[in-house]
């Protein structure tokens, strides 16, 4: 073995771009909080999961597929892709299925970015955007949200420069739950130069009730540099199976097919997602219930004096100068929310309707103990 190889350190072997990166930190598990508080029942509202399980037909499909797990899944997700094509009115050549939409975001960055390329996105927003940017040698250009915690599309457009290769938009935005309007989005697209790819992350679009919300698929023509990503992890309750999809220009779809992992979407995920797509009535019911719970929780927070941002997602964003105190106080009540460390805010997922009073009671208790949130 060469002497130089024997002296090489791990710092020399591992790509330097990975040095400053911080691994994704999931929220606390319910089991951890049960052990800590002694409570038998815990509300886990930290990961934006839908509070109820998958639709019955998806569960039945998983049971039916389970005995065949000795076989590899369909490497092309053929049945799911066909059903998505029919439901969305999009040619199959424009569809990419992924191990959650997270994988697709990473694949897009891998296919598009070269070292030194700039990536523009609002901040705070989905933590994966800076991660995939740094992973492939890109440079982040973070654009602050407005005072109302929403995307400033004019400022994002102005931040696009000669070295910009990619723009991420999260609509509704995670973690704030805010949306931008259709007219603003249309005007933004007109300002984006050729050679800049716009990726619209619509993980929470099914929860939106704002009539001005722009469905990004309405702007997709297969020619312009526009991608729309979505997921089955939220309203379809398949977070544990990891399956998402994207609508992309055909040339990009071909590139992503070259670099995705073989058999990247497992057999159970494909079956569950396929059958979930046939449950429009239940999905619509879930969206209505979410809107009702969101209104109740938002109202309770406002009444307590909390600085809560109006949301269009399945969570609410609460600005507070005491995020850690409120986080710990809610843990003592058996409620897990998302703490952003140095950010003066908390994100609170929405529970089932039957657990709404429990959440609001916990918030009231913490408010009394702390003298406010």
C-alpha positions in Angstrom: 0.0 0.0 0.0 1.4 3.5 -0.9 2.9 5.3 2.1 0.7 8.4 1.3 -2.5 6.4 1.6 -1.4 5.2 5.1 -1.0 8.8 6.2 -4.3 10.1 4.8 -6.8 11.4 7.4 -10.6 11.1 7.3 -10.7 14.9 6.9 -8.7 14.5 3.7 -10.8 11.6 2.4 -14.2 13.0 3.0 -15.4 15.8 0.7 -14.9 19.2 2.3 -18.4 20.3 1.4 -19.7 17.9 4.0 -17.7 19.4 6.9 -20.0 22.2 7.9 -23.2 20.2 7.3 -25.4 19.2 10.2 -27.4 16.0 10.0 -31.2 16.3 9.9 -32.5 16.2 13.5 -35.9 14.6 13.8 -38.2 15.6 16.7 -38.6 13.7 19.9 -40.2 10.3 19.8 -43.5 9.8 21.7 -41.8 6.9 23.6 -39.1 9.3 24.9 -41.7 11.8 26.2 -43.8 9.0 27.8 -40.7 7.8 29.7 -39.7 11.4 30.7 -43.2 12.6 31.8 -44.8 9.3 33.0 -47.8 10.1 30.8 -49.3 7.1 29.0 -50.7 9.3 26.2 -48.6 11.8 24.3 -49.6 14.1 21.4 -46.7 14.1 18.8 -47.2 17.3 16.9 -43.6 17.9 15.8 -43.3 16.4 12.4 -46.3 17.6 10.4 -47.6 14.1 10.1 -51.3 13.6 9.5 -52.8 12.6 12.9 -54.8 9.6 11.6 -53.6 6.5 9.8 -53.6 5.6 6.1 -56.9 5.1 4.3 -58.3 1.5 4.7 -57.7 0.6 1.1 -54.0 1.5 1.5 -53.7 -0.6 4.6 -55.4 -3.5 2.8 -53.0 -3.1 -0.1 -50.0 -3.3 2.2 -51.3 -6.4 3.8 -51.8 -8.0 0.4 -48.3 -7.1 -0.7 -46.5 -8.1 2.5 -46.1 -11.8 1.7 -44.2 -10.9 -1.5 -41.4 -8.9 0.2 -38.8 -11.5 -0.9 -39.1 -9.8 -4.3 -37.8 -6.5 -5.5 -40.4 -3.8 -6.1 -41.3 -2.6 -9.6 -38.3 -0.5 -10.4 -40.3 1.9 -12.5 -43.3 2.2 -10.2 -45.3 1.5 -13.3 -48.8 1.2 -11.8 -48.4 4.2 -9.5 -47.0 6.3 -12.4 -49.9 5.3 -14.6 -52.5 6.3 -12.0 -50.7 9.6 -11.3 -50.6 10.3 -15.0 -54.4 9.8 -15.2 -55.2 11.8 -12.1 -53.0 14.7 -12.9 -53.5 14.8 -16.6 -49.7 14.7 -17.1 -47.8 12.5 -19.6 -45.8 9.8 -17.9 -42.6 11.1 -19.5 -43.0 14.1 -17.1 -43.3 12.0 -13.9 -40.7 11.0 -11.4 -41.5 8.8 -8.3 -39.2 9.0 -5.3 -38.4 7.8 -1.9 -40.3 10.7 -0.5 -40.1 14.1 -2.2 -36.9 14.6 -0.2 -35.1 12.2 -2.5 -36.4 14.0 -5.6 -35.1 17.3 -4.2 -31.7 15.8 -3.7 -31.6 14.2 -7.1 -32.5 17.5 -8.8 -29.7 19.2 -7.0 -27.3 16.4 -8.0 -28.4 16.7 -11.6 -28.3 20.5 -11.8 -25.7 21.9 -9.5 -22.0 22.4 -10.3 -19.6 23.7 -7.6 -20.1 27.4 -7.2 -23.7 27.5 -8.6 -26.1 29.6 -6.6 -29.4 28.4 -5.2 -32.0 30.9 -4.1 -34.7 30.2 -1.6 -36.7 31.9 1.1 -35.7 31.5 4.8 -36.8 30.1 7.1 -38.1 27.3 4.9 -37.6 23.6 4.4 -34.2 22.6 5.9 -33.5 20.2 3.0 -32.9 23.1 0.6 -29.6 24.3 2.2 -28.6 20.6 2.8 -28.8 19.6 -0.9 -27.2 22.9 -2.0 -24.2 22.3 0.2 -24.0 18.6 -0.6 -23.2 19.3 -4.2 -21.0 22.4 -3.8 -23.7 25.0 -4.4 -23.9 28.4 -2.7 -27.1 29.3 -0.8 -28.7 32.7 -1.3 -31.3 33.0 1.5 -34.0 35.6 1.1 -35.7 36.6 4.3 -39.5 36.1 4.6 -41.7 39.1 4.8 -42.9 40.5 8.2 -45.9 38.2 7.8 -43.5 35.2 7.5 -44.4 34.7 3.8 -42.3 34.4 0.6 -41.2 37.7 -0.9 -41.3 36.7 -4.5 -40.1 40.1 -5.7 -37.0 39.9 -3.4 -36.4 36.3 -4.5 -36.5 37.4 -8.2 -34.1 40.2 -7.4 -31.7 37.7 -5.7 -31.3 35.7 -8.9 -28.0 36.4 -10.5 -25.7 35.2 -13.2 -24.6 32.2 -11.2 -28.0 31.2 -10.1 -28.9 27.7 -11.3 -31.8 26.7 -9.0 -34.7 28.3 -7.0 -36.7 26.5 -4.4 -40.2 27.7 -3.5 -42.1 26.1 -0.7 -45.9 26.7 -1.0 -47.3 26.4 1.7 -44.1 27.2 3.4 -42.6 24.9 6.0 -42.3 26.0 8.8 -44.6 29.0 8.6 -47.6 27.6 6.8 -48.0 30.8 4.6 -48.7 30.9 0.9 -48.1 33.3 -2.0 -50.8 34.2 -4.4 -51.4 33.1 -8.1 -50.8 36.6 -9.6 -47.6 37.0 -7.7 -46.4 33.6 -8.8 -47.3 34.3 -12.4 -45.4 37.6 -12.3 -42.4 35.9 -10.7 -42.1 33.2 -13.4 -42.0 36.0 -16.0 -38.9 37.4 -14.3 -37.0 34.2 -14.0 -34.2 34.0 -16.6 -33.8 31.0 -18.9 -31.3 28.6 -17.5 -32.7 28.9 -13.9 -34.8 25.9 -12.7 -37.7 26.8 -10.4 -38.7 23.9 -8.0 -42.1 24.4 -6.3 -42.4 22.2 -3.3 -46.2 21.5 -2.7 -46.0 19.0 0.1 -49.0 20.6 1.9 -51.1 21.7 -1.1 -54.1 19.5 -0.2 -54.6 21.4 3.0 -54.9 24.9 1.4 -58.3 26.7 1.5 -57.1 30.1 0.2 -58.8 30.6 -3.2 -55.8 32.7 -4.4 -53.4 29.8 -4.0 -51.6 28.9 -7.3 -51.6 25.2 -8.2 -48.1 25.1 -9.8 -49.2 22.4 -12.2 -51.4 25.0 -13.9 -48.2 26.7 -15.0 -46.4 23.5 -16.1 -46.2 23.2 -19.9 -43.3 20.7 -20.2 -41.1 23.4 -21.8 -40.3 26.0 -19.1 -37.8 25.2 -16.4 -40.4 24.4 -13.7 -40.7 21.4 -11.4 -43.5 20.6 -9.0 -42.9 18.2 -6.1 -45.5 16.5 -3.9 -45.7 13.8 -1.3 -47.9 11.1 0.1 -46.4 11.6 3.6 -48.8 14.3 4.7 -52.6 14.1 4.1 -52.3 10.5 2.8 -50.6 9.4 6.0 -47.8 7.5 4.4 -44.8 9.2 6.1 -43.6 5.8 7.3 -43.4 4.4 3.8 -41.7 7.3 2.1 -43.1 8.0 -1.3 -43.3 11.2 -3.3 -43.5 12.4 -6.9 -42.6 15.3 -9.1 -43.8 16.7 -12.4 -40.7 17.7 -14.4 -39.6 18.6 -18.0 -38.8 15.4 -19.9 -35.1 16.0 -20.3 -34.8 16.4 -16.5 -36.8 13.3 -15.9 -34.4 11.3 -18.1 -31.5 12.7 -16.1 -33.0 11.9 -12.8 -33.7 8.3 -13.9 -30.0 7.9 -14.5 -29.0 8.8 -11.0 -31.8 7.6 -8.8 -31.2 4.4 -6.8 -32.6 1.2 -8.4 -35.8 0.1 -6.8 -35.9 3.4 -4.8 -39.6 3.2 -4.0 -40.4 0.0 -2.0 -43.2 -2.4 -2.8 -45.5 -1.4 0.1 -45.1 2.3 -0.6 -46.1 1.8 -4.2 -49.2 -0.2 -3.3 -50.3 2.2 -0.6 -49.9 5.3 -2.7 -51.7 3.7 -5.6 -54.8 3.0 -3.6 -54.6 6.3 -1.7 -55.1 8.1 -5.0 -58.5 6.5 -5.3 -59.8 7.9 -2.0 -60.7 11.5 -3.0 -63.7 11.7 -0.7 -61.7 10.8 2.3 -58.9 13.1 1.4 -61.4 16.0 1.0 -62.9 15.1 4.4 -59.4 15.2 6.0 -58.8 18.6 4.4 -62.0 20.0 5.8 -61.3 18.6 9.3 -57.8 20.0 9.2 -59.2 23.5 8.3 -61.7 23.3 11.3 -59.0 22.2 13.7 -56.6 24.9 12.4 -59.2 27.6 13.0 -59.8 26.4 16.5 -56.2 26.1 17.5 -55.4 29.5 15.8 -58.3 31.1 17.7 -57.2 29.7 21.0 -53.6 30.9 20.5 -54.8 34.4 19.5 -57.0 34.5 22.6 -54.0 33.6 24.8 -52.1 36.6 23.3 -49.7 34.4 21.2 -48.2 35.7 18.0 -49.5 33.0 15.7 -49.2 33.2 11.9 -52.3 32.4 9.8 -51.5 29.0 8.2 -52.7 27.1 5.1 -51.0 23.9 6.2 -51.5 21.2 8.9 -49.5 23.1 11.4 -49.2 26.6 12.9 -46.2 28.8 13.5 -46.0 30.7 16.7 -43.4 33.5 17.2 -42.2 33.7 20.8 -39.1 35.1 22.6 -39.2 32.0 24.9 -39.4 29.1 22.5 -37.4 26.7 24.7 -39.6 27.5 27.8 -42.8 27.0 25.8 -41.4 23.8 24.3 -40.4 22.3 27.6 -43.7 23.4 29.2 -45.7 21.6 26.5 -43.5 18.5 26.9 -44.6 18.5 30.6 -48.2 18.5 29.4 -47.4 15.5 27.1 -47.4 17.6 23.9 -44.4 17.4 21.5 -43.9 20.4 19.1 -41.0 21.6 17.0 -38.4 23.8 18.5 -36.0 25.6 16.0 -33.2 26.2 18.4 -32.1 29.8 17.9 -35.2 30.8 15.9 -37.7 32.6 18.1 -40.6 30.4 17.1 -42.3 27.0 17.5 -44.2 25.0 14.9 -47.2 23.1 16.3 -48.7 20.3 14.2 -52.5 19.9 14.2 -54.1 17.0 16.0 -57.2 15.0 15.3 -60.4 16.9 16.0 -61.0 14.9 19.2 -57.6 16.0 20.6 -58.0 19.7 19.9 -59.3 20.5 23.3 -56.4 18.6 24.8 -53.9 20.7 22.8 -55.7 24.0 23.6 -55.8 23.1 27.3 -52.1 22.4 27.3 -51.4 25.7 25.7 -53.6 27.5 28.3 -51.7 25.7 31.1 -48.3 26.7 29.8 -49.5 30.3 29.2 -50.7 30.6 32.8 -47.4 29.2 34.2 -45.2 31.3 32.0 -47.4 34.4 32.0 -47.7 34.3 28.3 -46.3 32.6 25.2 
